[in-house]
Amino acid sequence: MRVLITAGPTYEPLDPVRFIGNRSTGKMGYALAAAFAAAGAQVDLISGPSALPAPAHPAVQLTRVETAAEMYAAAAAGAPTADVWVFAAAVADYRPAQVAAEKIKKAGDTLTLELVKNVDIAATLGQTKRAEQFAVGFALETTNELAHAQGKLHRKNFDLVVLNSLRDAGAGFGHDTNKVSVLDRAGQVVTFELMAKTDLATELVRLVFARRTDRINI
């Protein structure tokens, strides 16, 4: 089995010094890559900027990218041959319309930036997903968590969506632990209480394998 995983943030450059980014560290995506590899899968891990070392397992192939456009290009290249897609990256929704060639100097009391929308990697690839492929998305929410996650599940053609809430202590960006709820298209919700991201990754891999097998046998 081949698994494609996106992980970490994207950095959208504003000038040679500054960028627009987010607080993602890549810990959950890297843990998933290691867990899938340990379960016997060949893993293509596409990572935005992260301080984490490459997973040591020989079945994990790491591709490092910086921007959403670079992540999309790498994911689009690997998606057709992957059996399972896992979109764990926190991809910037917008990027600066213009990237300055030189450092923007301080001038005046305000600075106005024009932002343009990035490609929605999961939604775009979801339009090409074949019946035998299985897609997992992540949703990090702060309000109306279940409603937003259910919207992503259907809009992006996911089979499962893993919901994080920043209101849960010890969950989300930067932590070594996580607490999630996993939603499927039938409306079922499986909740995993707070645990180490490495342990949660193992549980999520088991769930993905079980749900994928169930769907194939239907």
N, C-alpha and C positions, 0 to 999 in steps of 0.2 A: 504494500500500500504506500502511496506517495501522498504526503501532506504538505500543503502550502500554508505558512503562517506569516502574518505581518505583525510587527511588534514595535514598541517604542513610539516616540513622538516624530513629527516632521518639523524641520526648521525652514521657514520661508524667508529668504534674505530681504533685508530692507536696504542695506548698503554693505560694503565689505566687512563691517564690524558688527552690525546689529541684525537681528532676525526676529520674526514672530514665531513663537513656539508654545509649548505647554509643559506641564510638570510630569509627564509620563517618563518612567525610567526603563520600561521594557521588561520588568521583572516577571510579570505574568506571562507574557508571550515567550520569554526565554524558558521559563519553567515548563510551559506547554511543549515547546520544542523538545526538551530533554525527556519529558514524559512520553510523548509519542514515539521518540526514538527508542526508549527503553522497552516500549511495547512492540517493537519490531518494525516500525514504519521508517521509510526514507523521508526526511524532512528538509524542505526548502524554507529557511528562515530569512525573511526580508526585514531588516531592522533599520529604523531611523536612528539618529544619533543617540548613543547609549554608552555609559561607562562600563557596562557589563562585559566580561570577557566572553569570547565565543564559547558556546556549549562544547564540552569536551568529547561528547559522543561522536564517533566517526560517521554515524548515519545522518548527522545534521550538517547541511551545507549552508553557510551564512553569507548573505549578500548585504552589504551596508550601503544605505542610501541616505540622502539628506532631505530632499523636498518631497512634497506630495506627488509631483509629476514623476520624479525618479522612482518613487515607490510604486506608482501605478504601472509604469513601464515594466518594472521587474515582476510585479504580480501578474500582469497581463501575459508576460512571456511564459510564466510557469503554470498558470491556471489551467490551460487545456489538458495537461497531462497529469494533473493532481486529482486524486480521488476525494480528498477532504480539503476544504478551505477553512482557515480560521483567521478571522480579521480582528486581531487583538490590538492593533496599532491605534494610537490617538492621532489621527490625521487632521492637520489644520484644515478647517472649512474654507478659509480665505487666505490669499497671499497679496502682497503689495502689487499694485498695478504697474508700478515702475520701480526698478532696482537701481539705485544710484551707483555710478561708477566709482565715486569717491565718498569718503565718510561725510555724512550730513552734519554740517556744523550748526551749533546752537545759534538761533537768531529769533528774536521775538519771544512772546510769552506762550504761544501755542504753535503746534505743528499738526497740520491736517494730512491724514493719509488716505489715499483711495485704495480700497481693497477689492479684489475680484475673486469670484468663487473658484475653488479648486475642483478638480474632478472628484466625484464621489466614487471611490475605488470599489467598495463593496457593491453598491447599487449598479454600477456600470458592468462589472463582471457578473453580477447576478442575472443580468439579462441574457448572458451566454451560457449559464449553468445547464448542463445536461441532466437528464432524469437520474442517472446513476451517480451523479456527484452530490456531495453533502456539504453544506455551508453553515458555518457557525460565526455569529457576529457578537460583538461586545457593545453594551450600552452603558455609559457612565452618566447618570442623571442626578439632578438635585431636587426636582419637583415632578409630580405626576409620573413617577418612575415606571409603573407598570404600563400605563397608557402609552408613554413614549417608546418603551421597549417593544410593545406589541405592534406599534406602528412601524418600527424598523424591521421587525420580523417579516412582515408582509411586503413592505415597500422595497426591501433589498433582497427578497427571495431567499431568506435564511431558512434553514431547517430548525435551528436552535438559536436563541439569543441569550447571552449571559449578561445579567443586569447587575451593575454596581450602583450603590447609592453613596454619595459623599457624606450623607448624614449618618452613616454607620461608622462608629469609631474603629480604627484599625484597618479600614478597607480603602481601596482606591490607590491613587498615585503615591509612590515612595515607600509604601509599607511592605514589610516582608509577609504580612498576613492579608487575608481577603475574606469577605463574606459576600456571597452572590446568590441570586435566584436565576434558574434556567427555565426559560419559557419555550414551548413548542407550538406548532401550528394547531394542535388540537385543544389548546387552551390549558394544558397541564403546566404546573409550576413545581419545580424541584428546588428546594432551598438547601444550601450548604452553609452551615454556621461558620463563625470565624475560625480560620485555621491557617497554617503556613501556606504560602502560595505554591510551594513545591508539592505539598500534600493535596491541595485543591486541584492542581494540574493533573495529578494521577486520577483523582475522582472524575474530573471532566473528561479525560481520555476514555475512561471506562464507560461513561455515559454516552459519549459520541459513538464509540464502537457498538454499544448495545442498540442505540436508536437507529444507526445506519443498518445494522443487521436486520432489525425488525422491519425496516422499510423495504429492504431488498427481498425479504421473505413474504411480504404481502402480495 
